Amino acid sequence: MDLRDIQLEELNILREFCRVCEALNLRYYLTAGTLLGAVRHRGFIPWDDDIDIAMPREDYDRLSRHWREVISPGYTYQDYRSEPNFPYYFAKVRKKGTYAPEPLLRSISMEQGYYIDIFPLDICPDSDKRATAMFQMISILDCGVLAKVCPDFVCGYEKKSARAVVTVLSKLPLKFTFALREWGRKLLTLGSTGQRLCTVGGQHGFPRETYQAAWFEKTALVDFEGQQYPAPGQWHQLLTQMYGDYMTPPEKEQQTGHLEDIE
């Protein structure tokens, strides 16, 4: 399949996801490169090969509990609750019977089809120090999970102490590591005002994936591949936070998607 074929498959998954959210009365927003593509290209970024969605934590958890009640037969939802070996902090909606090359996951027994990414929109600690700790904690716990379930995973941490922690985590039961991840997130956000939100586990990390909650108080509709989808009301502020001068495309050598990065 060429890139456009992949994009069209993902667009079908997005439509199914939207139908599920409407049936369950859930809030969601285009985010990251998908939102950027909607604003700058009125569709996919020409070289992009994935779709990113953000959901308020409350709606994200409701989707995790109730997706089986409404999802169409050709699709499935994956997170650490539905798939015992699912390694990521965020979730995916996949189309069954398709193939998406994810080398790290090829040895895991679960659906491997084309997908879109669903990120929980969590409360972010008010202080940058605690917010940084939250991003780092989830990152290293995710590395521990990947090291346990993916034989080809290579830890990217250079510090010996971090690599040692990943090694220890890879020996622990997955349920314990997942519980530790949830417990740590809740602990680090205790006492937070909720004025800041974040999407942990994304490509850009702290501080680029931290936002003012006020940016999401209203919803805007943006055009994406011929249809309108919800975006944060103050999407300009979000895109500026994440990309800076987001209307200027990157240099040619930087115009790569996830599949090209894998190759």
N, C-alpha and C positions, 0 to 999 in steps of 0.2 A: 504494500500500500504506500502511496506517496503521501506527502504531508497533508494535502487537502483532503484526501480520503480519511485520514486520521482525525482531522478537525471536524469533519462532518459526522463521524462516529461519535465524537465527544459532544457535539451539538445535540444529537439524539439523546445522549445520557443526560445532558443538562435539562432538556425538555421533560424527561421522565422525573428527574429530581424536583423540578418546579411543580409538576403535577402532584407528587407526593407531599410537598410542603403545603400546597394549597389544600389538599385533603385533610392534613393534620393541623392547619392554621398556624404554620411556623414562619418565622421571619428569617430572611437570608439576604445576602448582598453579594454582588460581584466584587472581587477584590484583586489586589496585586496585578499580575500581567493581564488578566482578563478584563479588569476595570480599565487599565491603561489602554488595552486594545479597543474597548468600546469608545473611549473618549478620543483617542488619536486616530483610529482606523475605522470606527463604527463596526468593528468585528474583531476577529483574531488579529493579533500582531502577526504580520505575514510569515515570520519564521517561528512562531510559537506553536507548541504541540501539547498544551494542557489547558485546563480550565480550573480556576481557583474561586472558591466560595467561602464566605465567612458567615457564621451563625452565632447569635448571642448564646452563651453557655446554656441557658435554660432551654432554648429551642433545640440546640444541638443534642442535649441529653434526652429530650422528648423524642427526637428522631431516632436516637439509638434504641429507645425502648419500644417504639411503635412502628418502625418501618415495615416489618413483616405484614402488618395488617393491610397495607395499601399498595405496596410496590408491585409492578407488573412482572409477569413470569420471566421475562428475558433479562432481568436486572437483579443485582444484589448489592447490599450495603455491607461494608466491612469496617470494623474498628476492633479494639482489643477485647470488647465484650462479646462480639459475635464470632470472632475468629481467634482461637486460643493462641496462635502464634503470630498474630498480626503485630508488627513491630513499631508502628508509627504512633505519634501522639495525636495526630489528626485522623480523619476517616476518609474512605473512598466509596464512591458509587461506581460499580462496574457493569459493563454489558457482558453477559455470559456468551460463551462460544466465540469470542474474539481473542486475539493474541496481542499483548503489549509487552515488549522486551524489558523486563526488570531483572537484571542479572542477580541482584541480591536476594530476590524472592523466588528464584526458579526452583530451589530445592524444597520450598515450603508447600505442603499440600493444601492449596486453596485456589479459588478462582483467580485467574491471571489476566482477565480481559481488559480492554480499554476502559479508562476510568476518568472521573473528575475528582478533585481534592476538596474536602470539606474541612475547614478549620474552625475550631471553637473560638469564639471571641470572648476571652477571659478578662476578668478584672485584673488590672495591672497595679502592683504596689505603688504607692505615692512616691516613695523615694527611689531614685535611680539605683542606689546600692542594692536594695532589696529586689528591684526589678531585674537587675543584672544577675543576681543570685538565682532568681526564678528561671530565667532563660538558660543559665549554665547548668542548673540542676536537671532540668528536663532534657537538655542536650546529652548530658553524660549518662543519664538513666536510659535514654533511647539507644545510646551506643552500647550499653550493657545488654539490652534486649536484642539488638541486631547481632552482637557477638554471640549470643546464645542460639539464635534461630537460623542465622545465615552463615554457613561455612566459609563463604568467600569474603565476608566483611573484614575490612582492615581499619583499625582504629586510627583516626586522624590526629589524635592528641599527641603532642610532642613531650609534654611533661611526664616524667616517670610516675609521679603520684596519680595523675589522671588515668594513665594507662593501667595502673595497678587497680584503681577503683573499678574500671571497666572489666578487668579480668575477674574480680570478685563478683561483680554483678552478674556476669555471664554464668556463674555457678549457682546462682540463686533461682528458686522457682519463679516462673514468669508472673504468676498471680501476686507474689510478694512484691516484685519490682513494679508492677502496675499499681498496686495499692500504695507503694511508697511514692510513686509519682503523683497520685491524686492527693495523698496526705500532705506532701511537700508543697504543692500548689496552694492548697487551702491554708496551710500554716503561714506561708509567706504573704498571703493577701489578707490575713487577719488585721482588722483595724483600718483597712484601706477605705477611702471615701467613695471609690467607684467612679471618680472623675476621669480616670485613665483606663483604657482597655488595651488589649494586646492579642496578637496571634502568634503564639509560641509554636515552634516547630517548622516555621516557614523558611524560605530561602534566605531572607535578608536579616533576620535576627534583631537583637537590640542595638540601637534604639529605633531603627527604621520601621519596625512592626509594632510600635506603640502609638496610641491614638488618644485624642480627647473624646470622652464619651459624648460630648455635645455634637460631634460630627455625625453621630448616628441617630440623633433625636428625631430628625425628619428623614424621609426616604425620597430619593430622586429616581426617575426612570431614565435609563440610558439605552441607546440603540446598540444592539449587538447582533450581527448577522441577520438583519431584517426583522428582529423582534425587540421589544422593550423588556428590560429586566431591572430589578431594584438595585440601587446603589446607595451608599451613605449620602445623606443630603448634602454634606460638605465634602464631596469627593475630591475637590481640588486640593483641600488641605491634606487629605490622606495621600494622594498621589505625590504631592510635593514632599511630604515627610518620607515617603518610601523611595522616590526616585530623583528628587530635586527638580531640575528642568525637564519635566517628563514629556514635553512636546517635541523635544529634539531627539531623534532616533540615535541609537548608539552607532559606533563605527562598524563597518562591514564585518570585521573579524569577530566582533562581539555579538553578531546576530545569529545566535544558536539557540536551539530548544533543548529540552531534556533528553530526547532520543539521540540527538547528535552528541551531547555531552557523554552519554553512555557509550556510544560507539568510539 
